[in-house]
Amino acid sequence: MSERGSSEGLNSKNGQAFIDEFLDEKNMTVKESRDVVLVLMKSEEMEVVVDDIILGEQKKSNPSIVVEDHASYYWIKADGQIVIDVDIVADIMGRSYNVYDFLVNVSSTVGRAFITGNVFTLTTELVGLDEALV
């Protein structure tokens, strides 16, 4: 894990060197990506989500998933989508828990997020166009 504010890359440049790299063709090209990112604030519930859902069933069906532990939050990246069935989280914890309880710990997302029942989905699909909403 690299630290923010390091002396590498664009942030280490000043003046014309910064301008030249900033305007370099490689930085001016939009790159297509199927990556989604989910940032979760740490809590007891998020430990269950990460250990049992993300690194459990999700990792089996989508081996591209990467989870980084950043002390106070989890940074999760995957190719295509991340799906969290909050009913499974409630069953594992043995208590009432719903998708709105889950959303309290969602700090940030990259991708299209939507809720169907008690299931949270983060995807690159054009929701309602590429796939039907269930």
C-alpha positions as CSV (number, residue, x, y, z in Angstrom):
1,M,0.0,0.0,0.0
2,S,1.5,3.3,-1.0
3,E,1.0,6.4,1.2
4,R,-0.8,9.5,0.0
5,G,1.4,12.6,-0.4
6,S,4.5,10.6,-1.3
7,S,7.2,12.2,-3.3
8,E,6.4,10.1,-6.4
9,G,4.3,10.8,-9.5
10,L,2.6,14.0,-10.5
11,N,2.5,15.4,-7.0
12,S,6.3,15.5,-6.8
13,K,6.5,17.8,-9.9
14,N,6.6,21.6,-10.0
15,G,6.3,24.3,-12.6
16,Q,6.8,23.2,-16.3
17,A,7.6,19.6,-15.3
18,F,4.1,19.4,-13.7
19,I,2.4,21.0,-16.7
20,D,4.2,18.6,-19.1
21,E,3.3,15.5,-17.3
22,F,-0.3,16.7,-16.5
23,L,-0.9,17.4,-20.2
24,D,1.0,14.3,-21.5
25,E,-1.1,12.2,-23.9
26,K,-1.2,9.2,-21.5
27,N,-3.0,11.4,-19.0
28,M,-5.4,12.9,-21.5
29,T,-6.9,9.6,-22.7
30,V,-10.1,8.3,-21.1
31,K,-9.6,4.6,-20.3
32,E,-12.5,2.2,-20.1
33,S,-12.7,0.3,-16.8
34,R,-15.0,-2.4,-15.4
35,D,-13.6,-1.7,-11.9
36,V,-16.0,-0.9,-9.0
37,V,-14.8,0.4,-5.7
38,L,-16.6,0.2,-2.3
39,V,-15.3,2.0,0.8
40,L,-16.7,0.8,4.1
41,M,-16.3,2.4,7.5
42,K,-15.1,-0.2,9.9
43,S,-17.6,-1.7,12.4
44,E,-18.7,-5.1,13.7
45,E,-21.1,-5.5,10.9
46,M,-18.5,-4.6,8.3
47,E,-16.2,-7.2,9.7
48,V,-18.9,-9.8,8.8
49,V,-19.5,-8.2,5.4
50,V,-15.8,-8.3,4.5
51,D,-14.9,-11.7,6.0
52,D,-18.0,-13.7,5.2
53,I,-19.5,-12.0,2.1
54,I,-16.8,-10.2,0.2
55,L,-13.9,-12.6,0.9
56,G,-16.3,-15.5,1.0
57,E,-19.0,-16.0,-1.6
58,Q,-18.1,-12.9,-3.6
59,K,-14.4,-13.9,-3.9
60,K,-15.4,-17.4,-5.1
61,S,-17.5,-16.0,-8.0
62,N,-15.2,-13.0,-8.6
63,P,-11.6,-13.7,-7.9
64,S,-10.6,-10.1,-9.0
65,I,-11.8,-8.8,-5.6
66,V,-9.1,-7.0,-3.6
67,V,-9.7,-5.8,0.0
68,E,-7.3,-3.3,1.6
69,D,-7.5,-2.6,5.4
70,H,-6.8,1.1,6.0
71,A,-7.2,1.1,9.8
72,S,-10.5,2.9,10.0
73,Y,-12.0,1.7,6.7
74,Y,-11.9,-1.0,4.1
75,W,-11.2,-0.2,0.5
76,I,-12.7,-2.9,-1.8
77,K,-12.1,-3.1,-5.6
78,A,-13.6,-5.7,-8.0
79,D,-14.0,-6.2,-11.7
80,G,-17.7,-5.8,-12.7
81,Q,-19.7,-5.8,-9.5
82,I,-20.0,-6.3,-5.8
83,V,-23.2,-7.7,-4.4
84,I,-24.1,-7.8,-0.7
85,D,-27.2,-9.7,0.5
86,V,-27.8,-8.0,3.8
87,D,-30.2,-10.8,4.9
88,I,-27.1,-13.1,4.9
89,V,-25.3,-10.6,7.1
90,A,-28.3,-10.5,9.5
91,D,-28.3,-14.4,9.7
92,I,-24.6,-14.6,10.4
93,M,-24.9,-11.9,13.2
94,G,-28.1,-13.5,14.5
95,R,-30.0,-10.2,14.8
96,S,-32.1,-7.7,12.8
97,Y,-30.1,-5.9,10.1
98,N,-31.3,-4.3,6.9
99,V,-29.8,-2.6,3.9
100,Y,-30.3,0.9,5.4
101,D,-28.2,-0.2,8.4
102,F,-25.6,-1.3,5.9
103,L,-25.7,2.0,4.0
104,V,-24.7,3.9,7.2
105,N,-21.2,2.4,6.8
106,V,-20.8,3.0,3.1
107,S,-18.4,5.9,2.8
108,S,-17.9,6.0,-0.9
109,T,-18.5,4.1,-4.1
110,V,-17.2,4.1,-7.7
111,G,-19.8,2.5,-10.0
112,R,-23.5,2.5,-10.1
113,A,-25.0,1.6,-6.8
114,F,-28.6,0.4,-6.3
115,I,-30.8,-1.5,-3.9
116,T,-33.2,-4.3,-4.7
117,G,-35.0,-5.5,-1.6
118,N,-32.3,-6.1,1.0
119,V,-29.5,-6.5,-1.5
120,F,-26.9,-3.8,-2.2
121,T,-25.4,-4.0,-5.7
122,L,-22.5,-1.9,-7.1
123,T,-21.9,-2.5,-10.8
124,T,-20.5,-1.1,-14.0
125,E,-23.7,-2.0,-15.9
126,L,-26.1,0.6,-17.1
127,V,-28.8,-0.3,-14.6
128,G,-32.1,-0.7,-16.3
129,L,-30.5,-0.6,-19.8
130,D,-27.8,-3.3,-19.8
131,E,-29.7,-5.5,-17.4
132,A,-33.2,-5.5,-16.1
133,L,-33.9,-4.3,-12.6
134,V,-35.4,-7.2,-10.6
